[in-house]
Structure formats: structure tokens, C-alpha cells
Amino acid sequence: MTTTPLNERTAEAPTTVNRTAAMSRRIAAGLGLATIGAIHILDLPGKLAETPYLAIMYIILIIGAFVLTERLFVSGSRIDFIAAAALSAAVIVAFTINRTVGMPAATGDIGNWLEPLGLLSLVVEAFVLWQCIAAIVGLSRTPRQS
């Protein structure tokens, strides 16, 4: 029976933890992005009828969310996390603008902060943003293998 010296065991632990954390964040952010896409699919018919330009923005968001979901599940590179964080942050900003000053030809939601689908979307977007930022920081600290 051989034993591994303590310094060798602890040297491997951070790499395993980093890989596990990165995989967990890839899954969490990917599922969050898929949820963001699904939420906006549910809200899309109303936007098509009310404000077609917002519907087009929704369609772009939905496609982007699903593409990034796939990218995170397959590769999960730093750039994928940055893109997912940027998408989530952009939607949070758009939601805030829509609820404060409104969008052109779409002022009906000003002050409507408690609309359930909007709140759910905001929570999921914040979660995705958090997971992506944590992953980016974690990937920046991970030593590169040659």
C-alpha cells in the first residue's frame, strides 16, 4: 500500500475543485440562459401584437440565449461566459429602462415592476450574470496547462 505525500494530494485538489466549479457554473449559466429564452418565448406573442421592433429584439435575444446555452454546454470558454454575462446584463438594463422611462411606442410597462414574468426573468438574468462573473474570475485564476 503506497501513500501519496500530503503536498502532492493538496496540489491536485485545487485543479479538481476548479474543474468541478467551472462545470457547475457552465451548467447553471446554460440552464439559466435556456430559461431566459423560454421566458421571452412566452412573452413574444404579446410583443408581436404591441411593438414589432421589441418582438424582433426578443427573437434575437432568444436565439442568442440558446446559442450561448449550447456553447456553454460544449466548450464553456471564457469568451462564452463573457458573452452570456453581456447578454444577461443587457436584458437587465433593457428591463430597467422599460420599467422607468419606457421604450419608444412601449410605455405601458412604466412602473410595472411586479409583473410575474418580468420578475422571473430579472431573477434568472441576475443569476446568470452572477454565475458568469464567478466563472470568469475562476477561469482567470486557473493555471494554464501547456
N, C-alpha and C positions, 0 to 999 in steps of 0.2 A: 504494500500500500504506500503510495507516494503522496506527499503533501505539497501543495503549492505554497511557496513563501507568501507571507501576508502582502508584501509590496507588489507582487505580481497579480494577486487577486484584486487588490484595490485599483490597480492600474487599468484593469479591464472593466470594472464596474461603471465608470462614468460613460464609456462608449456605449455599453449596453443600455444604460439609462437614457442617454441622448437619443439612441435609435428608437427606443420604445416611446419616448416622449414625442419625437418627431412623427412617428407613425400615428400615435394617438391624435396629435394635432392635425395631421393630414385628414384623418377620418372625420374628426369633429368639424373642421372647416369645410370639408367636402359635403358632409351631410347638411351643414348649415346653409351652404350655397344652394344645394338642391331644394331646401326648404324655402329659401328666398325666391327661387324660381317658381316653385309651386304656389306660393302666396300671391305672386304677381300674375300668375295664370288665372287664379281665382278672381282677381280684381280686373283682369283685362277686358271682359265684355262691357263693363261699365265705362271704362276709358274709351273704348272704340266708339261708343254712342255719344259720350260727352265731349271729349277732346282728342281727336285723332292723333295729334302730334305727341301727346303723352302716351297713347297706345303704342306708337312706334318706339318711343323710348322704353316702354315696358318690354316690348318684344326684343329689343337689343339687350336689355338687362337680363331677360330670361335666357336668351341664347348664351350670353356671356357667363352667366351663373352656371349653366350646365356644362359649357366648355371647360371652365375652370374647375368644376367638380371632377370631371374626367381627368384633367391634368394633375390635380392633387392626388387622385387615387393611383394614377400611373407613375408619375415621377416625383411630384412634391418638391420641386426645386425652390430655391429662394425666390426666384422671379415669379413663380406661380403664387407663392404666398403674398408677395408684394402686390401682384395684380388682384388677388382676392381681397386683400385689405383695401386697396384703392376702390374697388367696386363697392364694397360694403360701406366705406366712408362716403362715397359719392351718393349712395342711396340715402344715408342718414342726413346728409346735407340737403338733398332734394326734399326729403320728408319735412325737415325743419323749415325750409323756405315755403313749402306748400302749406304748412300749418300757421306760419307767421304772416307773410306778406302775400302769399298765393303765387300761382303761376299765371302767365298770360292766358286769358279766357278760361281760367280754372280757379276761381276764388271761393268756391263753395265749401272748401275744407278748412278755411282760415278759422283757427281756434278749436278745431275738432281733434283735439289731442287724444281723446279716449276711444276713438273708433277701433273696435277689436282687431280687425285685420291689420290695420296700420300699426297698432301697438305690438302685435305679434311680430310683424316684420321688423320693427325697430329693435326689439329684444334680440331677434335672431341675427340681425346685422351687427349689433354691438358684440354679440358672442363671437361671430366670425371674425370681426376686427380684432378682438382680444386674442383669439387663438392664433391668428396670423401674425400679430405683433410678437407674441410669445415664441412662435416658431422661428420667425426671422431672427430674433435675439438668440435663440438657441442654436440656430444654424451658424450664426456668426461666431459663436464660441466654440463650435465643434472643430477640432483639429482636422485639417485636410489630409487625406491619405494619398500618397504618391503611387 
